[in-house]
Amino acid sequence: MTWISIFTGKSGYAASSTAEDVTKGIDGTGLTAIVTGATSGIGLETARVLALRGVHVVIAVRNVESGNKVKFSIVEKIPNAKIDVMELDISSLESVRKFVSQYCAKGLPLNILILNAGIMTPPFSLSKDNIELQFATNYVGNFVLTNSLLDTMKKTASESGKEGRIVMLSSEVHKVTYNGGIWFDKINDEKSYSALKAYGQSKLAPILYINELTRRLQEEGVNITANSLHPGVINTNLARHGGFFAMFVNAAKSFLKNIPQGAATTCYVALHPQLKGISGQYFADSNLSKASGYAQDPELAKKLWDFTVKLTQSK
């Protein structure tokens, strides 16, 4: 348990709150959610708690076999859980587009989209689309996935009368990035690559995207909110590539959040009625938080949106 656990924010929750705590008494029956990267860690816990609250959860994962094991583990303890498993490699635009096509073909509604899958500080490499892997996985794939599912979310919100919610996981490390925030002309530059700063850049981009998406949704008058969040520093396999962060995690294990605490902010933003109508915000410890100056720059957000459209149209 961390030292910050003793401080309860305006929401009534703190760093020590768990995903079950922040969703206690909430009935998600009739809602359908997609959770990416749900085979382990906070993604798995998010899927489990949403299913516990009655949400129909679609687990979008790279490894379907692992996804089915997760499904069976949840259903074993929650017999009434509604869980589906679909294949999705968020780092591959071909996989993202295939997933969207298959999801839409099922005719399922979509109330909640939780963008949880991610990687942290690997050695320099490129995705299948020749985009730096962290930027591709933590941001570009999510951009295409979300924009491609917006029509389904808009239809669901209109027909159900229920607010749609887009939940994007970021990190406080978004504050550790390159000068200027996003190095548009050096995304794939191996010579200038810093694993940590590239990770920060890949976590800044989602916040900027969510802010620009919010502006566009509000301009349309659509009943969908979009928010980003920092789940906390958690001892999961995200830090498996090593480096300074992995050393920090290993040294500070006793002070980190556990997985139920790490999934709390995601579940809070996805389900809690306190957040009705709240959009374009950044959360931590199940409370409003403050993102960096770069993250709050509307011009940078617009520039990133236009850059990403051009980048993905050519892939």
C-alpha positions, 0 to 999 in steps of 0.5 A, spaced: 500 500 500 502 506 498 503 512 502 498 516 497 493 511 499 491 515 505 488 521 501 481 521 499 479 525 493 473 529 491 470 523 488 470 519 495 476 514 492 483 514 493 489 510 491 488 504 495 481 504 492 480 497 488 476 496 482 470 493 486 470 499 491 469 504 485 464 500 482 460 498 488 452 498 487 453 500 479 449 495 475 452 495 468 447 490 465 445 492 458 452 495 457 457 492 452 464 494 453 471 492 449 477 491 453 483 491 449 489 487 452 485 483 457 489 477 458 493 479 464 494 485 469 489 491 470 486 489 463 484 482 466 482 485 472 478 491 468 474 485 464 473 481 470 470 487 474 466 490 469 463 482 468 461 482 475 457 488 474 453 485 469 457 488 463 457 484 456 465 484 455 469 483 449 476 481 450 480 484 444 487 480 445 493 478 441 493 471 443 486 468 443 488 462 446 490 466 452 483 470 452 479 464 452 483 462 458 481 468 461 474 468 459 473 461 463 477 463 469 472 469 470 466 465 468 468 460 473 467 465 479 462 469 475 457 464 472 453 469 469 458 473 466 458 475 459 464 474 455 467 474 448 474 473 446 476 476 439 483 477 436 486 484 436 494 486 435 493 493 436 500 494 433 498 492 427 493 496 422 491 490 418 489 487 425 485 493 427 481 493 421 480 486 421 477 486 428 473 492 427 470 489 420 468 482 424 466 486 430 461 490 426 459 484 422 456 481 429 451 487 430 453 488 437 452 495 440 458 498 443 457 503 450 464 503 452 471 502 449 477 501 454 484 502 450 488 498 455 493 494 451 500 497 451 508 496 451 513 500 455 520 501 453 522 496 449 529 496 444 528 500 438 523 496 433 518 498 428 511 495 427 508 491 421 506 498 418 514 501 419 512 505 425 516 506 431 513 500 436 511 504 442 508 509 438 504 504 434 502 500 439 500 505 445 497 510 440 496 509 433 493 503 433 488 506 438 487 512 434 484 507 428 481 503 432 477 508 436 475 512 430 473 506 426 468 504 432 465 511 433 459 510 428 457 504 432 458 507 438 454 513 436 448 509 433 448 505 440 448 511 444 442 514 440 438 508 440 439 506 447 439 513 450 445 511 454 452 515 454 457 512 451 464 512 454 471 512 451 477 510 456 484 511 454 490 509 458 496 513 459 501 514 464 504 520 468 510 518 464 507 522 459 511 528 462 517 525 460 518 526 453 522 529 447 522 537 447 516 540 443 512 534 446 511 530 439 517 529 435 513 528 428 519 528 424 523 523 428 518 518 430 522 512 426 529 515 427 533 510 431 539 514 432 535 519 436 531 514 440 530 514 447 526 508 450 523 512 456 522 518 452 519 515 446 514 511 451 513 518 454 511 521 447 507 514 446 503 516 452 502 523 451 499 522 444 493 519 447 491 524 451 492 529 446 488 525 441 482 524 447 482 532 448 481 533 440 476 527 440 472 530 445 472 537 441 469 534 435 464 529 439 462 535 443 461 539 436 457 534 433 453 534 440 454 526 440 452 523 447 459 520 448 465 522 452 472 521 452 477 521 457 484 519 459 488 516 465 494 514 469 492 507 472 498 508 477 505 505 478 503 497 478 508 491 478 505 488 472 509 485 466 509 491 462 516 493 465 519 486 462 523 490 457 528 492 463 531 499 463 531 504 469 523 503 470 524 496 471 529 497 476 525 502 479 519 497 479 523 492 482 526 496 488 519 499 490 515 493 489 512 494 496 510 501 495 506 500 488 499 499 487 496 492 486 492 490 480 485 491 483 488 498 485 491 499 478 484 497 475 480 502 479 481 508 475 479 505 469 473 502 472 471 508 475 472 512 469 468 507 465 462 506 469 461 511 475 455 516 474 459 521 477 462 522 470 456 523 466 457 528 461 465 529 463 469 529 457 476 531 455 479 530 462 485 526 465 484 522 471 489 518 476 487 515 483 480 515 481 480 523 481 481 528 476 488 530 475 492 535 471 496 533 465 502 536 462 502 543 459 504 539 452 498 535 453 493 541 454 495 544 448 489 544 443 494 546 437 498 540 438 492 536 439 490 538 432 497 537 429 497 530 432 490 528 429 492 531 422 499 527 422 496 521 424 490 521 419 496 522 414 500 517 417 495 511 417 492 513 410 498 511 407 498 504 411 
